[in-house]
Amino acid sequence: MRQERRLANKFTSPFKGLPKEVSVLTAISFLVAVGFGLIIPAIPIFAKTFGVSNTLIGLIISSFAIMRFVSGLFSGKLVDRFGERLVLGFGLFMVSIFNLLAGLAQSYEQLLIFRTAGGLGSSMFSVSSGALLLRVVADNQRGRAQSLYNGGFIAGGVAGPAFGGALIALSPRAPFFIYSGLLIAAGTVCMIYLHESRLGAKVETISEERALTIREALRIKPYLYSLFLAFLGSWVLFGMRSSILPLFVVEDLGASASIVGLSFTIALIAQGSVMVRAGKYSDKNGRKPVILTGFSIVMLALALLIVSTNIYMYIGAMIVMGLGAGFAASAGAIIGDVIKGKSGKVYAFWQMSGDAGMMVGPVLLGFVSDHFSYRTAIGVSAAVFSLAIIAAIRIPETNTARLGDSQKPQLNEA
């Protein structure tokens, strides 16, 4: 008993000192990520069964991002009008329905329509959850809270791709059905536990500053750079990975779909192993050094992917990419540093930048791989991503815990 008590005393919850909303949102992100990890390797392989080109497969990935992009500001307005909880729950249930229909698709056109429609619900989910997370935490907690929330995605994503690869062997439709069920579970958690009677009184804006408008936010230099980083990060860490990378492994390296899922799982483990520590470091020492480290490591991973000739080199490159993504995740805290209080539309506009990367990347890379090769497409991504390194070098520090409030970025810092 004494030994158990000692162990209990030594263990400190990573959520200690944080608002309860953070732990609830992390649980929701875990459920979403398990399902999302299931379908990442399944989408291009399922689309391929309809006999379409890599360009059209890229369009399947991009269509989801296109809908998220065009509906981003609408989702932000919904959050500002109805609150995060209702928008979050409704968005999760909407994605669940359209994923079920996508799994039942009998043609490429049907799959395209249902994946596109699901993008609206995804936009509502991500804008509302992100806005709530950044609203309820203080400046010196933001990096840790963001990392824990992302950690929910990592933990769920670890199991998802591995099982997804195995499920594809049974049927490429199966991952969509399981994802639909997990989204229903996540929506239920949202509606039950994200409630003021359980979480306490509604958290007010931390500072007395009014919420920024998009026009004002665009006059802040760190916000502008964060839009650019979101675009390039999503291009590589989602767009490329979800479109041509599974096909590169299967068709170029000659591996099975299960290797695709396994590599994604290993990469996520690597990402999760450093992400929370990176978030804490950014809270104490600033966002900029952590972000620059992350994007530089991702650049190294792209170079390793280009020269990979077997699955062992490929998996090594994916581990490096995961480590880089773990550091790069701290870039999301910049938005909270800028927004401070509730501002769903400003957060949504930042998300739209990431969606633009997911939208442009898969189609362009599909076109390049159709006309040249998968390695050439990865090389194009590396060339474009080099701009992110420049942006990470130039972005001003935003962590007021490090700078002091007197050095907080002002509206005229454009």
DANORNOR-V537527 format. One record per residue. SS is DSSP state (H for helix, E for strand, L for the rest). PSI is psi in degrees with one decimal (999 if undefined). NEAR is the number of other ideal C-beta (glycine too) atoms within 8 Angstrom. Layout:
BEGIN
ss: [SS;SS]
psi: [PSI;PSI]
near: [NEAR;NEAR]
END
This chain:
BEGIN
ss: [L;H;H;H;H;H;H;H;H;H;L;L;L;L;L;L;L;L;L;H;H;H;H;H;H;H;H;H;H;H;H;H;H;H;H;H;H;H;H;H;H;H;H;H;H;H;H;H;L;L;L;L;L;H;H;H;H;H;H;H;H;H;H;H;H;H;H;H;H;H;H;H;H;H;H;H;H;H;H;H;H;H;L;H;H;H;H;H;H;H;H;H;H;H;H;H;H;H;H;H;H;H;H;L;L;L;L;H;H;H;H;H;H;H;H;H;H;H;H;H;H;H;H;H;H;H;H;H;H;H;H;H;H;H;H;H;L;L;H;H;H;H;H;H;H;H;H;H;H;H;H;H;H;H;H;H;H;H;H;H;H;H;H;H;H;H;H;H;H;H;L;L;L;H;H;H;H;H;H;H;H;H;H;H;H;H;H;H;H;H;H;H;H;L;L;H;H;H;H;L;L;L;L;L;L;L;L;L;L;L;L;L;L;H;H;H;H;L;L;L;H;H;H;H;H;H;H;H;H;H;H;H;H;H;H;H;H;H;H;H;H;H;H;H;H;H;H;H;H;H;H;H;L;L;L;L;H;H;H;H;H;H;H;H;H;H;H;H;H;H;H;H;H;H;H;H;H;H;H;H;H;H;H;H;H;L;H;H;H;H;H;H;H;H;H;H;H;H;H;H;H;H;H;H;H;H;H;L;L;L;H;H;H;H;H;H;H;H;H;H;H;H;H;H;H;H;H;H;H;H;H;H;H;H;H;H;H;H;H;L;L;L;L;H;H;H;H;H;H;H;H;H;H;H;H;H;H;H;H;H;H;H;H;H;H;H;H;H;H;H;H;L;L;H;H;H;H;H;H;H;H;H;H;H;H;H;H;H;H;H;H;H;H;H;L;L;L;L;L;H;H;H;H;L;H;H;H;L;L;L;L;L;L;L]
psi: [-43.8;-40.2;-39.3;-39.6;-39.4;-42.7;-40.2;-38.2;-32.3;-30.8;126.3;125.6;134.6;-15.6;1.4;130.1;-4.7;153.5;149.4;-24.2;-31.5;-44.2;-36.9;-44.9;-34.7;-39.9;-41.0;-43.6;-33.1;-47.9;-42.4;-42.1;-34.1;-48.4;-40.3;-37.1;-27.5;-40.7;-13.2;-52.4;-15.3;-33.1;-55.5;-34.3;-40.4;-44.7;-33.0;-25.0;-16.1;5.0;37.1;167.1;168.3;-31.3;-43.8;-30.6;-41.5;-33.3;-33.4;-45.5;-45.3;-33.2;-38.2;-45.8;-34.5;-45.8;-41.2;-40.3;-51.2;-21.4;3.1;-51.2;-35.4;-43.0;-39.6;-40.0;-38.3;-41.5;-45.6;-28.2;-43.9;-8.8;159.8;-39.4;-49.7;-42.8;-40.4;-50.5;-44.6;-39.8;-41.5;-43.9;-35.4;-45.7;-36.3;-46.3;-46.1;-25.4;-36.4;-44.7;-35.9;-39.5;-22.6;0.8;138.2;2.4;163.9;-40.0;-41.7;-43.9;-41.9;-44.6;-46.6;-36.9;-38.6;-46.6;-34.8;-22.0;-29.6;-47.8;-37.6;-39.2;-43.9;-41.2;-51.6;-37.9;-45.8;-43.2;-41.9;-41.1;-41.2;-45.4;-48.3;-20.4;-34.2;-6.9;153.9;168.6;-42.8;7.4;-8.1;-42.9;-41.9;-43.8;-43.2;-39.6;-39.4;-42.4;-48.0;-31.3;-31.4;-41.6;-39.2;-49.2;-42.9;-36.9;-19.7;-46.4;-35.5;-58.1;-37.0;-47.9;-31.4;-43.1;-40.0;-37.9;-35.7;-35.3;-30.2;-50.0;131.9;-9.5;-26.2;-43.3;-32.2;-39.2;-42.1;-39.4;-39.9;-43.6;-39.4;-33.6;-35.9;-41.8;-42.0;-41.1;-36.4;-43.4;-42.6;-50.7;-27.8;-47.3;-23.9;68.9;139.2;-32.4;-22.4;-33.8;-8.6;-173.0;150.0;132.5;127.6;165.0;134.4;-43.8;170.3;2.4;144.2;160.4;142.6;149.9;165.0;-40.9;-41.8;-40.6;-36.6;-10.6;-0.6;119.9;-46.4;-35.1;-41.8;-44.8;-36.7;-32.4;-42.6;-43.9;-37.6;-41.3;-50.8;-38.0;-41.8;-34.5;-48.7;-52.4;-17.6;-56.1;-54.2;-44.2;-34.1;-12.3;-73.2;-21.6;-45.5;-38.2;-35.2;-43.4;-44.6;-45.8;-34.1;-47.2;-13.1;26.0;173.1;167.9;-28.9;-30.5;-35.7;-50.5;-41.5;-42.6;-38.0;-39.5;-46.3;-40.9;-40.0;-36.7;-44.7;-41.7;-46.8;-27.0;-21.5;-12.6;-47.0;-42.3;-39.4;-39.8;-43.9;-41.2;-40.0;-30.2;-35.9;-37.0;0.5;154.1;-37.9;-49.8;-33.5;-43.9;-44.1;-40.9;-46.4;-48.5;-31.5;-40.1;-39.5;-39.2;-41.0;-40.7;-39.7;-41.1;-39.7;-36.3;-39.2;-36.9;2.4;129.0;-3.5;171.6;-26.7;-42.6;-38.8;-47.4;-37.6;-42.1;-37.8;-33.9;-45.1;-42.2;-40.2;-42.2;-43.6;-41.1;-33.0;-39.8;-41.7;-23.0;-23.2;-13.0;-28.9;-25.6;-21.1;-38.8;-43.3;-37.2;-35.8;-45.0;-44.6;-83.3;-164.4;125.7;79.1;-36.8;-38.4;-41.2;-40.9;-38.0;-37.2;-42.8;-36.9;-31.0;-42.9;-40.0;-34.0;-38.0;-40.8;-25.9;-45.1;-43.9;-56.5;-41.2;-47.0;-43.4;-33.8;-40.6;-44.9;-42.7;-31.2;-38.3;-17.1;-94.0;167.5;-37.3;-37.1;-40.6;-40.8;-38.0;-39.2;-42.6;-41.4;-41.7;-43.5;-39.1;-21.8;-26.2;-28.3;-33.6;-42.4;-44.0;-40.1;-31.3;-37.5;-17.2;132.5;155.3;141.9;-9.4;106.7;-23.0;-27.3;-39.3;-33.4;144.5;-26.9;-20.8;11.4;137.5;130.8;166.5;-24.9;9.3;63.1;999]
near: [4;5;6;7;8;8;8;7;6;6;6;5;5;7;9;6;4;12;8;9;12;15;10;13;14;13;11;15;14;12;14;15;15;13;18;13;18;15;13;14;15;14;13;15;13;12;13;10;7;8;4;8;7;12;10;11;17;16;12;15;15;15;12;14;17;12;15;17;11;6;12;15;10;8;17;16;10;12;15;9;6;6;7;13;12;8;15;16;12;10;16;17;12;12;13;15;10;13;16;11;10;13;12;7;10;4;7;10;6;11;14;11;8;13;14;11;10;15;15;13;17;13;18;16;13;10;17;17;14;12;16;14;15;13;13;9;12;6;10;6;11;14;17;13;13;16;15;16;14;12;12;15;13;14;11;17;15;13;11;16;19;12;11;16;16;10;13;17;8;6;6;9;9;11;15;14;10;11;14;14;10;12;16;11;9;12;12;8;13;14;9;8;9;16;9;7;4;9;11;5;4;4;7;4;10;8;6;3;7;4;11;11;8;9;6;9;14;9;9;14;10;15;14;10;12;15;11;12;15;14;12;14;15;17;16;14;12;12;19;16;10;13;17;16;10;14;15;13;14;13;8;10;12;5;9;8;12;10;11;16;16;12;14;16;15;12;13;14;11;15;14;13;8;11;15;12;7;16;17;11;10;15;14;7;8;10;16;10;8;15;17;11;10;17;17;11;13;17;14;10;13;14;9;12;11;10;7;11;5;7;10;6;11;14;11;10;12;14;11;13;16;14;13;17;13;15;16;13;15;16;13;10;15;14;14;14;15;15;15;11;11;9;12;16;12;17;15;16;14;13;15;12;14;13;15;12;17;18;13;11;17;20;12;10;16;18;11;11;15;9;5;7;7;11;9;10;15;14;9;11;14;12;7;9;15;9;9;14;12;8;12;13;7;6;15;9;10;12;14;11;8;9;12;7;6;5;6;9;10;6;6;5;10;7]
END
